[in-house]
Every structure is written in C-alpha cells, then in structure tokens.
C-alpha cells in the first residue's frame, strides 16, 4: 500500500462516496420509498432491487471472509453480546423517522446534493442527535437502552450457527451459506421484469451491493498494516454523517475517517451528478408543520440509527451482508417503524391494519417520490 492506512481509508472512503452519490442521485434509490411502494401501493419493484443489492453484498462479503481476507468476527455486527433491545427500538425509531423526513440518510445526502435545503437540515439534525446519543447529553440513555436486553449469543450470525450445527469449518460454511442465501434472494428479486433488463432498479441493486463489498475490501486492505488499528467496516451513514459534520467544523489538520469521507463524498457525488444533468433544484420547507415534521424525523433517525448501529444502508446492506441476526432484527424494526409511520400519516393511528384497508387518498403527498420514480 503506497500510503499510510489513515490516508488510504480517507481517500478510499471519498472515492466510494462519490460513486455512491452519483448512483443514488441518478437511480433515485430509496429504502423508505421501497417500503412505501410495498405497504401503500402493493408494488415490490424497489423492494426487489434492495434484495438484489443484499444478494450481491452477501456473496462478496462472505467470499472475502471465507478466503481469509476479511475478519467479520471483529466487526460490530457479529459481537458475542448483542444489544437486542437497542437494535429493535433503534430500528423502530429510525424507520418511523425516515418516513417523516421522506427518506433515509443516504437519500437525504443525495437530495441535499441536488439542492434540497430540507434534506440538508435533516442531515444536520441527524448528525447532532447521533453525536448527542453517542457521546453527549443522550449517551446515558444510550448506554441504559443497550444494556436493557443484551444476551450473549454463542452464534451471532447464520454462518456461525450452521457451522456449529454441522460441526464444519467456519470458512467453507460461510461461503456455502452465503451462496444459498444469495440464490434465494436472487430468485425472488429476478421475478421483477425490470431487474432482468437495463434499468434504474438493476443499476441500484448491483451498484450498491458492489459498493458494500468494495468498502469491506478497502478496510481489509488497510488492516494488513501491522501498525494500523482498523476495525473492519463498510458503507453506513448515521454515525459517519455525525463524524463528517464535526470533522468539517473542527477537523483542521486531520484527515476524515473512512465513514466521514464516505458521507462527504456521497454529498459531493450527488451534487456533481445533479449539476451535470441539470436536475439541481433548490427546495425549501412548505410551512412550519413541514419543518417540525423533518425536525422530529431527523432526531428519530439520528438517535434510532445510533441505537440500531446503522441505517437502511449500515444495517440494511452492510449488516445483512454479514448474515448477522442482530442486523436482521434491526432491519425488521426499521421496516415495522416505517409501516407504522405510513399508517399514522394516513389514518392518524399507530395500530396497523391489513394493507388492503390502508386508504390511498392523499398517499402520494407523504411518500418519497420524484418525477420518474416508479410506483
């Protein structure tokens, strides 16, 4: 490696972020939109694109681990002690919050890059509330919630469980389980016709999955330096957005971390893509209620994403690529939280009802949509 690990990770994070920003801005990929399409409109098109991204990420990640190039046991996703309560509650809060703001953190970065002042405001709120939860005023609550239900799991992930059950080596089991999981996801995803031909959904699914694998790979490469203290990670946006903000404010003389560089690169990539395609459009708040809804949503995303150890990208792609049970729980919480928020916006009630009974009148005013987005 021609440069020191810190510089290498900062440069790699910036490059991956630039690619992610262009991809997110051009494909309009949005996990919240995928959940809303399914819950409100009965469409699984974008949900299947998400499944494709997970399938690609699982194959690449488990392949790197099986080859001995990536130590997944050293990641935050496969820790023996799993904060079940924090993952579930954090996921619920994040999912609810992203509906109030009209998109997750990665989508907010893409929109802010394209001129949305609302999304820029959301990012600032997410960063401040995440930092307050990690090290500030809300950190005692954070620690208490994480300790609330924290069992020690002998098998924190699916590959570990299957290896123990079969009495087989972990490396070959990782590869086999990863391939089986990816095949199952691909079989479901490719039932969608738009994923069997060039389309925005196909580009989003393949691109995001490959970016997760690339993130793991560059972190694994940096960890080869015997003097480097690198905990393997990949794409994530809640904590990194907070680190990016505080590096921007007080980081003179230091390099941004991989995550901070990733967030800054994503914002820059989205801005470049929007300017080059003529889709840069300044966008403000509609009224005071709109501002308040985005404020509350940003706080829920920052606090919830910190508790859940990630967002729809950090847990919904990177975490799931490790086949972690904790990530599956966090993503389940995000989906449930988002569906509850959608139902609340439509009916004024939090209690869920069958999909067929959710009224469609006025739904489009609450669902994250842009011109050309699929229903």
N, C-alpha and C positions, 0 to 999 in steps of 0.2 A: 504494500500500500504506500503510494508516494507521499502521503501527507499524514499528519498525526490523526488519531481516531476522532478527536473533537471536531477538527476541521472537516474531516471526511464526512462525518454524520451531518454536520450543518449544511454542507454542500449537497449531499445526497437528499436530505430532507427538503431542501429548497427545490431541487430538480423534480423530485416526485410530486411535490406540491404544485409546481407549475403544470405538470401533466394532468394532475387530478383536477385542478381548477379549470383547465380547458375542457376536459372531459365532462365535468359536472355542468359547466355552463352550456355546452353545445348539446348535451343529451337531455338536459333538464331532469336528470335522475334525482328522485326524492323518495326516501323511505316513507315519510309521512304520506306523500301522495299515493304511494303503492298501497298502504294500509287503507287510506280513504277510498281509493278506487274499489277495493275489495268490499269494504264494510258498507259503503253507501251506494255504489253503482254496480256492484256484483262483478267487476272486472278484475281478473288476476294477471293482466298483462305485465304490469310493472312489478308485481309480486314475484312472478316467474323470472323476471330479469334479475331480481335480488337473489333468487335461488341459484341462478346460473353463476352469479358472482361468488356466492358461497362455495359452490361446487369447484370452481377454478381455484379459489383460495385454499380449500381443503386439500386438493391434490398437491399443489405446490408446497404448501406448508408441511404436510405430513411427509412428503418426499424429501424435503430438506432435513427434517428431523430424523427420518429413517436412515439417511445417508451419513448421519453424524455431524452435519454441518450446522445444525440449529438445536440449542438446548431449550426445549419447550418447558422442561421442569423448572427452569429458572425464571419463567415469566410470571406475571401477576395473575394469569388466567388459570394456572394449574397449581396453585398453592395448596398444601395439605389442609390448612384451616380455611374454610370457605365461609365468608360472611353472608349467609343465606338471607337474613333479614334485610341487610343493606342492599343486596343485589335486587331483591324483589321490590322493596319500597322505592329504591332509587330508579329502577326501571319504570315503575308506575308513574312516578313524578316526572321523569324525563318524557315519557310518551304523552302524558297529559299536556305538558308544557309545549312540546313541539307542535301540537295541534293549535294551541292558542297563538303561536307565532307564525303558523303557516309553513313550517318546515324545520328539519333538524339543523344541527350546527353546520354540517357540510353544505347543506342547501343555503343556509344563511350566508356563508362565505361566498358562495357562487353568486348569490343575489346582490350582496354588498359590492362585489367586484363589478357587477353590471349596473351599479348606480343606486341601489335601494338604501336610502337612509334609515328606513325601518329596520332592515336586516343588520346594518352597521350598529344601530342602537342595541339590537338583540345581542349581538356579539359582545359588546361592551358589558352588558348586564350579565351574560353567561360567564365571561371572564372574571368579573368581580365577585359574583356569587360562588363560582367554583373555587377561587382563591380563598374566599372567606370560609368556605367549607373545609378546605384542605389545611389551612394554617391560621385562619383568622377567627373572627367572632363566632362562627358556627362550628369550629373544629371540636369543641367538647360534645356537641350534639352528634357530629360525625362519628366520633370515637364511641359514643354510647350506642348508637344505632348499629355500628359494625360489630360491637360485642354482644348485641342482643341475642342473636341466634347465629352462632358460629361453630358448627360442628367440625370435627377433624375427619376428613374423608380419606379413607385408605386409597380410593380410586377417584381422583378429582376429574377424570375425563373418560370418555368412552373407550379410547385405546387402552388405557391403563386397566379398566375393568375387564375388557375382553382378554387382555394378556394374562391377567391373574386367573380368570375363569378357565382359560385353555392351558395355563401353565406354559405359555410360549414366551419367546423373547419379545421385548417391547418394540424394538426397531422393525422387525418384519410385521408385527401386529399393527403398528401404526400405518404402514403402507397399505396393508390389506384392508383394514377398517376404513382408512381414508378413501381408497378407491371405491369400496362398496357404498359409502355414504355419498360420494360424488356421483356415482352412477345413478343412485336413487333420485338425487336432486335433479340431475340432467334429464332423466326420463320424464319427470314432472314438468321441468322448465320447457323442454323442447316440444311439448304438446301445444305450446303457443306458436302460431304460424309466423309471427313477426320475429321470433328468435331463430327461425330456420332460414332467414334471408337477411341481407344487409339492412339494418335498421338502427334507430337510436337505442332501442332496448338491448339489442345484441351488443352494440358498442359499449354501452354502460356495463352490462354484465361481464363481458370479457375484460374490459379495461380495468374496472375496479378490482376484480379478482386478481389480475396480474399485478396491479399496484400493491396489493396486500403482500403477495409473495415477494415482490421486489423490496418492500420495506423490511420484511424479515431477513432477506438475503444481505442487505447492506448492513444491518445491525449485527448479523452473524459474522460478516467480514470484519467489521470494526472490533468485535470481541476476540479476534485472533491475536491481537496485540496483547502480549502478556502483561503489560503495564496498564492496560485500559480497564476501567470499571464500567462495563456496559451490560445493562440488563436488557435482554432481547425484547424488542417491541416492534410494532409496525404502525399502520395507519390508525389514528384516533384523533378526536378533535376537541373534546371538552377541556381536559387538563392542558393540552397543548395551546389552545386559544388563550387560556389564562397566562401561560408562560410567555406566549408571544407578546401579549399586551405589556407585561411587566419588563420583558427584555426591551421592548420599544421605548418604554418610559425611562428605565434605569439600567439598561444593559450596556452602556458605553464601555468600550474596552474589552468586551467579552463576546464570544460567539453564541448565537442561539442554539438551544438544544435541537436534537433531531425533530421532536414534536413541534417546537415553536417555529422552526424553519419550514416545516411541512404546512402549518397553518398560514404563515405569511406567504409561502409560495402558492398555496391554493387561492388566496385572495388575489395575488398578482396575476396568476394564470387566468382566472375568471375575468379580471379587468382587461387583460390583453385580448382575450377571445371576444369579449363584448365590444371593445373598440374596433377591432378588425372586421367584425361582421356587422357593425352598425346597429347593434342591439343594446348599446349603453343608454339607459333611460333613468334619470333621477326620479326617485319615488319617495314621497313623504307619508306622514300619517293622515288618515282621513279625518279623525276627530279625537277628542280626549279619551273616549272609550277605547278606541283603537290603540292609542298609546298605552293605556293601562293594561289592556289585554297582552300586548307584547312585553310589557314590563314583568307582569306576573309569569308569563310563559318563559321568559329568559331566566328568571330566578329559579323556576322549577327545573329547567334544563341544566343550569349550572350546578345546582345542589344535587339534583337527582342523578345527573351524569357522573358526578364525583362519587356518590354513594355506590352507584352501579358499576364503577370502574370503566365507564365507557358509554358510548352513544350508539346510534344505529350503524356507525362505521367501526368504532372501537370495540364494541361487543357484537354488533350485528354482522360484521365481516371478519375483522381480525380475531376477535374472541372465538367465534364459531369455527374459524379455521383450525383452532387447536383441539376441537371436539370436546371443549370443556363443558361440564354440567352446569357450572356457575354462569357461563355465558348464555347457555340455553335458558336458564332461569331469568337472567336479566333481559334477554330479548323477549321472552314471554311477557314479562312485566311491561316492557315498552309497548308491545302490541296491545295488551289489555288496557294500558293507560290511554293510548291513542284512541281506541274504540270507545272508551268511556267518555273522553272529551268530545268526540264527534257526536255521540248520543246526547251529551249535555247541551252542546251548541244547538242541536236540532229540536230538542224536546224540553230543555230546562231541567231534566232529571238525570241522575248519575246511574240509576239502575238500568242495566242492559235489557234489551228486548230482542226478539228474533229479527234477523236482517230484513225480512220481508215487511216488517212493520215500521222500519225507520222511514219517515217521510222524506221525500226528495225535494219538496218545495223549499227553495232558498238554499239548498245544499251547496250549490256552486259558489255561493258567497263566502263559504267557510273553508272550502277545500283548496289546497295549494295547486293553482293552475296557472299556466301561462299560455299565450297563443301557440297553438300547435300541440299542446300536451294531449296525450291520448286519454280517452275516458275509460 
